[in-house]
Amino acid sequence: MPDTRALAAHALAAVALRGVSLREAMEREAPKLADARDRALLMALVADGARWWLRFDAALDRLLARPLRQKDPAVHALLVLGLVQLEVLELADYAAVAATVEAVRALKRPQLAGLVNAVLRRWQRERAAHLAALDARPETRHAHPRWLVEAISRDWPAQAEAVMAADNREPPLMLRVNRRRTTRDALLERFRLDGQTAEPHAWLADALVLPHSVDVTRLPGFADGLFAVQDGAAQVAADLVEAHAGQRVLDACAAPGGKACHLAERADLDLTALEFDSQRADRIRDNLRRLRLDVRLRIGDAGMPQRWWDRVPFDRILIDAPCSATGVLRRRPDVRLHRRASDIAALNAQQRRILVALWPLLAPGGRLVYATCSLLRAENEGIVAPFLAAHADAAAVPFTLPVGQRAAVGWQILPGDGDLDGMYYAVLTKRDPSKHL
């Protein structure tokens, strides 16, 4: 029987040291475990290992005379996981140390069992001093890369500490009820009869909140397409698009399809979901099939509409722009390990290109929603404000949300606001020239 911690060490080493995504690492390792509880432990270990890597990787530099990152990456990752078990998961000291040492043998590195035991025991003896040293620097206190600490502190100085703390808290599981298939009250009752704890969201009409992550495929109604997983911040998009029956709607950059599905659940639309990456488009197809929704799926570059557009204007356009994903670190902890400061300029160029290219496709009087899951101003109002200044036919539509704060243009939800992920939204409308003659 595979050792769960050994599998977690392999997965974490791949994520932290080789740039593999958390999702890909889990898809590779989780099927090796037959028991659902073991798979849940694997996910907790790898997710928290990625979330806290920058803290405990730095701790190992204080605990090891010779780092193991290059020579034995899986053992190095296992040591990080040992510290995560002691400090984050708060497992019993003896059990955490013993299980971690046993995992060294499962990794076929029995000669390092004594070293692993010694490092973890030393941590326990010197814990207060090591924690004080880690807490003295914001990048190790919050396990965020230095460039991101600086960016958050620059853009949101009053909220920076709260944002980074929110990034490290387990988010609730949020579901979106498929209005085509059931009602929120009916699904709540099915969950109650199944022994599941869930609550309707206070102001999002289609959202249910579960306190902890569960295997959603085992929830009643999943196979029948009664719901989908989607954070509440992303569910705001359908409210802001305000699409009505019969309208022609474009969801650009649509993968994995959550927002397109939500729009299709809300009204009978002539809806096109556009995605550049054919493999990511497969995820949209899977979601559409399970939720039993009819959406036109096109493969194409949102920044080059001449290759896929049929010259018929859209009444509504949603641009869920490619971005740094700095607003969703609590759900995608591996992003903090893979994203670089140098990525932002290239993302900005892509965001500007898509917005400029799609604006001519919007009908006069139409509505365009620009969204990112970023909290960096350069990707948000830094894109929309110059666009408005350069396009006389574009106007910002003012709106407010129950959580978050007004940006220079649009609205910013920061991670943790209302216990939601970080999202930015701006709503633009195209002036109808016939009404200004």
Secondary structure as GFF3:
##gff-version 3
##sequence-region A 1 437
A	DSSP	alpha_helix	4	18	.	.	.	ID=ss1
A	DSSP	alpha_helix	22	29	.	.	.	ID=ss2
A	DSSP	three_ten_helix	30	32	.	.	.	ID=ss3
A	DSSP	alpha_helix	36	51	.	.	.	ID=ss4
A	DSSP	alpha_helix	53	63	.	.	.	ID=ss5
A	DSSP	alpha_helix	73	87	.	.	.	ID=ss6
A	DSSP	alpha_helix	93	106	.	.	.	ID=ss7
A	DSSP	three_ten_helix	110	112	.	.	.	ID=ss8
A	DSSP	alpha_helix	113	135	.	.	.	ID=ss9
A	DSSP	alpha_helix	138	141	.	.	.	ID=ss10
A	DSSP	alpha_helix	146	155	.	.	.	ID=ss11
A	DSSP	alpha_helix	160	167	.	.	.	ID=ss12
A	DSSP	beta_strand	173	177	.	.	.	ID=ss13
A	DSSP	alpha_helix	184	193	.	.	.	ID=ss14
A	DSSP	beta_strand	199	200	.	.	.	ID=ss15
A	DSSP	beta_strand	207	210	.	.	.	ID=ss16
A	DSSP	three_ten_helix	216	218	.	.	.	ID=ss17
A	DSSP	beta_strand	227	229	.	.	.	ID=ss18
A	DSSP	alpha_helix	232	241	.	.	.	ID=ss19
A	DSSP	beta_strand	248	252	.	.	.	ID=ss20
A	DSSP	alpha_helix	258	266	.	.	.	ID=ss21
A	DSSP	beta_strand	270	275	.	.	.	ID=ss22
A	DSSP	alpha_helix	278	291	.	.	.	ID=ss23
A	DSSP	beta_strand	296	299	.	.	.	ID=ss24
A	DSSP	three_ten_helix	305	307	.	.	.	ID=ss25
A	DSSP	beta_strand	314	320	.	.	.	ID=ss26
A	DSSP	alpha_helix	335	338	.	.	.	ID=ss27
A	DSSP	alpha_helix	343	358	.	.	.	ID=ss28
A	DSSP	three_ten_helix	359	361	.	.	.	ID=ss29
A	DSSP	beta_strand	362	372	.	.	.	ID=ss30
A	DSSP	three_ten_helix	377	379	.	.	.	ID=ss31
A	DSSP	alpha_helix	381	390	.	.	.	ID=ss32
A	DSSP	beta_strand	394	396	.	.	.	ID=ss33
A	DSSP	beta_strand	405	406	.	.	.	ID=ss34
A	DSSP	beta_strand	411	413	.	.	.	ID=ss35
A	DSSP	three_ten_helix	417	419	.	.	.	ID=ss36
A	DSSP	beta_strand	423	430	.	.	.	ID=ss37
A	DSSP	three_ten_helix	433	436	.	.	.	ID=ss38
###
